[in-house]
């Protein structure tokens, strides 16, 4: 869950139904964080990113996010233009439980919204109306809202890292990618990989290794069809035993991600989109020789950083 401390502007306890202006509008990198509670008798609620706040005629709705509680539950997303709804995009994951508090985060990108619910990726929704036209937020239905927060999205890091390949979300790096770390990956060092998984992915790979060697100190290999995240080490011309155990598989097609690898004295710790995911005990012991990163597979690669 995200605290409200890092948000640039927060609205507290708004009355529902709520309609408010999004000051400054939305740009790529904007983030809207909503904390609330679904009412016990809820049949549905909705969060709408609108182009204006008129009721008659109704303003266009660029992104209609609508959890519904009939049967097993579903989330319906759509766009309203010139008084008519488009085609529905339906997700059957329902992380918002009646009577329980929830957090929903809307990440804004140039070409889509990406939504997480209670800390997990939920869905992506490609823009059908230009992002520049969105100026209002509306919330209605059987829900109580504690806070609505607005911020610019920044990586989960304390210091400004050196970029191995300076590239923001507008451009991509060529894959397969290989980069040399500015210094070896000893305890206290962190590597950040920013990317977006393709629409019909099979797998992708991130390897940390010593240059000029076949050895791979840390092999990270999410396999999308099987929904397993394989970790391994390649030493002396052979793979070790795979580690696959994981509570939740964190990746989905079309999903933007920021993967952090933090090196400690005895292990690597891996986080995805700010959530700790796993620890991997060092099998390659000479950490001072790890000075190269390689990325390959079914992703668009945006940036690789180290600090």
C-alpha positions as CSV (number, residue, x, y, z in Angstrom):
1,X,0.0,0.0,0.0
2,X,1.1,3.5,-0.7
3,X,1.2,6.2,2.0
4,X,-0.2,9.6,1.3
5,X,3.1,11.3,2.3
6,X,4.6,11.2,-1.2
7,X,1.5,12.7,-2.9
8,X,1.6,16.3,-4.2
9,X,-2.0,17.0,-3.6
10,X,-4.6,15.1,-1.5
11,X,-8.4,15.5,-1.2
12,X,-9.7,14.1,2.2
13,X,-13.1,12.5,2.8
14,X,-14.9,13.8,-0.3
15,X,-18.7,13.4,-0.3
16,X,-19.9,10.8,-2.8
17,X,-21.0,11.3,-5.6
18,X,-17.8,13.4,-6.1
19,X,-16.8,15.5,-9.2
20,X,-13.6,17.6,-9.1
21,X,-11.2,19.3,-11.4
22,X,-7.8,17.6,-12.0
23,X,-5.6,20.7,-11.5
24,X,-3.0,20.8,-14.2
25,X,-4.6,17.9,-16.0
26,X,-2.9,14.5,-16.5
27,X,0.5,13.9,-18.2
28,X,2.5,10.8,-18.8
29,X,4.0,10.0,-15.4
30,X,1.0,11.2,-13.5
31,X,-0.4,9.0,-10.8
32,X,-3.8,9.1,-9.1
33,X,-4.1,7.1,-5.8
34,X,-7.5,6.5,-4.2
35,X,-8.1,4.9,-0.8
36,X,-11.6,4.0,0.3
37,X,-13.9,1.3,1.6
38,X,-16.5,-0.6,-0.5
39,X,-19.8,-0.5,1.3
40,X,-21.2,-3.8,2.5
41,X,-24.3,-3.6,0.4
42,X,-22.4,-2.5,-2.8
43,X,-23.6,-3.6,-6.2
44,X,-21.1,-1.4,-8.0
45,X,-19.1,1.8,-7.9
46,X,-17.3,3.8,-10.6
47,X,-14.3,6.1,-11.0
48,X,-14.5,8.2,-14.2
49,X,-11.8,10.3,-15.8
50,X,-13.8,12.9,-17.7
51,X,-13.5,15.7,-20.3
52,X,-15.5,18.2,-18.3
53,X,-18.1,17.9,-15.6
54,X,-21.4,18.5,-17.4
55,X,-24.4,16.2,-16.6
56,X,-26.8,17.3,-19.4
57,X,-25.5,16.7,-21.9
58,X,-23.1,14.3,-20.2
59,X,-19.4,15.1,-20.6
60,X,-17.2,12.6,-22.5
61,X,-15.7,9.9,-20.2
62,X,-12.2,9.0,-21.4
63,X,-11.8,6.1,-18.9
64,X,-14.8,4.6,-17.0
65,X,-13.6,2.2,-14.3
66,X,-16.5,0.2,-12.9
67,X,-16.3,-2.6,-10.4
68,X,-19.5,-4.6,-10.3
69,X,-20.5,-7.2,-7.7
70,X,-23.1,-9.4,-9.3
71,X,-22.2,-13.1,-9.5
72,X,-18.4,-13.5,-9.0
73,X,-17.6,-9.9,-9.7
74,X,-16.0,-8.1,-12.6
75,X,-14.5,-4.7,-13.5
76,X,-15.9,-3.1,-16.7
77,X,-13.9,-0.4,-18.4
78,X,-15.2,1.8,-21.3
79,X,-15.2,5.2,-22.9
80,X,-18.2,7.5,-23.4
81,X,-18.0,9.8,-26.5
82,X,-20.8,12.1,-27.8
83,X,-23.3,10.4,-25.6
84,X,-22.5,6.8,-26.7
85,X,-20.6,4.0,-25.0
86,X,-17.9,2.1,-26.8
87,X,-17.0,-1.5,-26.5
88,X,-16.6,-2.9,-22.9
89,X,-13.3,-4.3,-21.7
90,X,-14.0,-6.7,-18.9
91,X,-11.6,-8.0,-16.2
92,X,-12.8,-10.8,-13.9
93,X,-10.2,-10.2,-11.2
94,X,-11.9,-8.5,-8.3
95,X,-9.5,-7.3,-5.6
96,X,-12.0,-5.0,-3.9
97,X,-14.0,-6.8,-1.3
98,X,-17.3,-5.5,0.2
99,X,-16.9,-4.0,3.6
100,X,-13.1,-3.9,3.2
101,X,-10.7,-1.0,2.7
102,X,-8.9,-0.8,-0.7
103,X,-6.3,1.1,-2.6
104,X,-6.4,1.7,-6.4
105,X,-3.6,3.4,-8.3
106,X,-4.0,4.8,-11.8
107,X,-0.6,5.2,-13.6
108,X,-0.8,7.5,-16.6
109,X,1.2,6.7,-19.7
110,X,1.3,8.3,-23.2
111,X,-0.8,5.5,-24.7
112,X,-2.7,4.0,-21.7
113,X,-3.8,3.9,-18.1
114,X,-2.3,1.1,-16.0
115,X,-4.3,0.2,-12.9
116,X,-3.2,-1.6,-9.7
117,X,-5.5,-2.7,-7.0
118,X,-4.3,-3.4,-3.4
119,X,-0.7,-3.5,-4.6
120,X,-1.1,-5.8,-7.6
121,X,-1.3,-5.2,-11.3
122,X,-5.0,-5.3,-12.3
123,X,-5.4,-4.1,-15.9
124,X,-4.3,-1.7,-18.7
125,X,-6.6,0.5,-20.7
126,X,-5.5,2.1,-23.9
127,X,-6.5,5.7,-24.5
128,X,-9.5,6.2,-26.8
129,X,-9.7,9.9,-26.1
130,X,-6.6,12.2,-26.1
131,X,-5.0,12.5,-22.6
132,X,-4.9,16.3,-22.9
133,X,-8.7,16.4,-22.9
134,X,-9.1,14.9,-19.4
135,X,-9.7,17.5,-16.8
136,X,-12.1,16.1,-14.2
137,X,-12.4,13.1,-11.9
138,X,-15.8,11.6,-10.9
139,X,-16.5,8.9,-8.3
140,X,-20.0,7.5,-7.5
141,X,-21.7,4.4,-6.3
142,X,-21.6,2.3,-3.1
143,X,-18.2,3.4,-1.9
144,X,-16.7,5.7,0.8
145,X,-13.5,7.5,-0.2
146,X,-10.9,8.5,2.4
147,X,-8.3,10.1,0.2
148,X,-7.8,11.0,-3.5
149,X,-4.1,11.8,-4.1
150,X,-2.3,13.2,-7.2
151,X,1.4,12.9,-7.9
152,X,4.1,12.4,-10.6
153,X,5.3,8.8,-10.6
154,X,8.9,8.3,-9.6
155,X,10.9,5.1,-9.2
156,X,11.2,3.6,-5.7
157,X,14.6,4.9,-4.9
158,X,16.3,7.2,-2.5
159,X,19.0,8.7,-4.6
160,X,19.4,9.7,-8.2
161,X,20.9,6.7,-10.1
162,X,23.3,6.8,-13.0
163,X,21.5,5.7,-16.2
164,X,23.3,3.1,-18.3
165,X,21.0,4.0,-21.2
166,X,19.2,7.3,-20.8
167,X,15.8,6.8,-22.2
168,X,12.4,7.8,-20.8
169,X,9.0,6.4,-21.6
170,X,8.9,7.9,-25.1
171,X,11.7,5.8,-26.5
172,X,13.0,2.2,-26.4
173,X,16.3,0.5,-26.2
174,X,17.1,-2.3,-28.6
175,X,16.6,-5.8,-27.3
176,X,18.6,-8.0,-26.8
177,X,20.4,-5.4,-24.7
178,X,23.8,-5.6,-23.0
179,X,25.3,-2.9,-20.7
180,X,28.4,-2.5,-18.6
181,X,27.8,-1.4,-15.0
182,X,29.8,1.8,-14.0
183,X,31.1,-0.2,-11.0
184,X,30.9,-3.8,-9.9
185,X,27.7,-5.0,-8.1
186,X,28.8,-5.3,-4.5
187,X,26.6,-5.1,-1.3
188,X,24.6,-1.9,-1.2
189,X,24.3,-1.6,-5.0
190,X,21.0,-1.5,-6.8
191,X,20.0,-2.1,-10.5
192,X,16.7,-0.8,-11.9
193,X,15.2,-2.1,-15.2
194,X,12.2,-0.3,-16.6
195,X,10.2,-2.0,-19.3
196,X,6.8,-2.9,-20.7
197,X,5.8,-6.5,-21.5
198,X,4.5,-7.1,-25.0
199,X,0.9,-8.1,-25.9
200,X,1.5,-11.8,-26.5
201,X,4.6,-12.6,-24.5
202,X,6.3,-15.9,-23.9
203,X,9.1,-14.9,-21.6
204,X,11.9,-12.4,-20.9
205,X,15.3,-12.6,-19.2
206,X,17.5,-10.3,-17.1
207,X,21.0,-11.6,-16.4
208,X,23.7,-10.1,-14.1
209,X,27.1,-11.5,-14.9
210,X,30.9,-11.0,-15.1
211,X,32.1,-9.7,-18.5
212,X,34.2,-12.0,-20.6
213,X,32.7,-15.1,-19.0
214,X,29.9,-17.5,-19.6
215,X,29.0,-17.5,-15.9
216,X,25.7,-15.8,-14.9
217,X,25.5,-14.7,-11.3
218,X,21.7,-14.0,-11.3
219,X,19.4,-15.2,-14.1
220,X,15.8,-13.8,-13.8
221,X,13.4,-15.5,-16.2
222,X,9.6,-14.7,-16.0
223,X,7.7,-17.2,-18.2
224,X,4.4,-15.8,-19.0
225,X,2.5,-18.8,-20.4
226,X,3.4,-20.9,-17.3
227,X,3.2,-17.9,-14.9
228,X,6.4,-18.9,-13.2
229,X,9.3,-16.7,-12.3
230,X,12.5,-18.8,-12.7
231,X,15.7,-17.8,-10.9
232,X,19.0,-19.6,-11.4
233,X,22.8,-19.3,-11.7
234,X,25.1,-20.6,-14.5
235,X,28.5,-21.7,-13.2
236,X,31.2,-23.9,-14.8
237,X,29.2,-24.5,-18.0
238,X,26.1,-25.8,-16.2
239,X,22.9,-24.5,-14.7
240,X,22.1,-24.9,-11.0
241,X,18.8,-25.9,-9.5
242,X,15.9,-23.6,-10.5
243,X,14.1,-21.6,-7.9
244,X,10.4,-21.1,-8.8
245,X,8.6,-20.7,-5.5
246,X,6.6,-17.5,-5.4
247,X,3.3,-16.5,-3.8
248,X,2.1,-14.4,-6.7
249,X,3.3,-14.1,-10.3
250,X,3.6,-10.3,-10.7
251,X,3.7,-9.8,-14.5
252,X,0.9,-9.5,-17.1
253,X,0.8,-8.8,-20.9
254,X,0.9,-5.1,-21.8
255,X,2.1,-4.3,-18.3
256,X,4.7,-1.6,-17.5
257,X,7.1,-2.6,-14.8
258,X,10.1,-1.4,-12.8
259,X,12.2,-4.2,-11.5
260,X,14.8,-3.6,-8.8
261,X,17.6,-5.9,-7.9
262,X,19.3,-4.9,-4.6
263,X,22.6,-6.7,-3.7
264,X,23.2,-7.6,-0.1
265,X,26.2,-9.4,1.4
266,X,24.6,-12.9,1.2
267,X,21.7,-12.4,-1.2
268,X,19.9,-10.4,-4.0
269,X,16.5,-8.9,-3.2
270,X,14.1,-8.4,-6.1
271,X,11.2,-6.0,-6.1
272,X,8.6,-5.3,-8.8
273,X,6.8,-1.9,-8.9
274,X,7.9,-1.1,-5.4
275,X,6.8,-4.4,-3.8
276,X,9.4,-6.9,-2.5
277,X,9.0,-10.1,-4.4
278,X,11.8,-12.5,-3.5
279,X,15.3,-13.1,-2.1
280,X,18.0,-15.2,-3.9
281,X,21.1,-16.5,-2.0
282,X,24.4,-15.8,-3.8
283,X,25.8,-18.9,-5.6
284,X,28.3,-16.8,-7.5
285,X,30.5,-15.6,-4.6
286,X,32.9,-13.2,-6.3
287,X,30.5,-10.2,-6.3
288,X,33.3,-7.8,-7.3
289,X,33.3,-9.4,-10.8
290,X,29.6,-8.8,-11.6
291,X,29.8,-5.8,-13.9
292,X,27.4,-6.6,-16.8
293,X,23.7,-6.7,-17.4
294,X,21.9,-8.4,-20.3
295,X,18.2,-8.1,-21.1
296,X,16.3,-10.1,-23.7
297,X,12.8,-11.4,-24.6
298,X,9.3,-10.2,-25.1
299,X,9.5,-6.7,-23.7
300,X,10.0,-3.1,-24.7
301,X,13.0,-1.9,-22.7
302,X,12.9,1.8,-21.6
303,X,15.8,2.2,-19.1
304,X,18.5,0.5,-17.1
305,X,20.0,2.3,-14.1
306,X,22.4,1.5,-11.3
307,X,23.3,3.2,-8.0
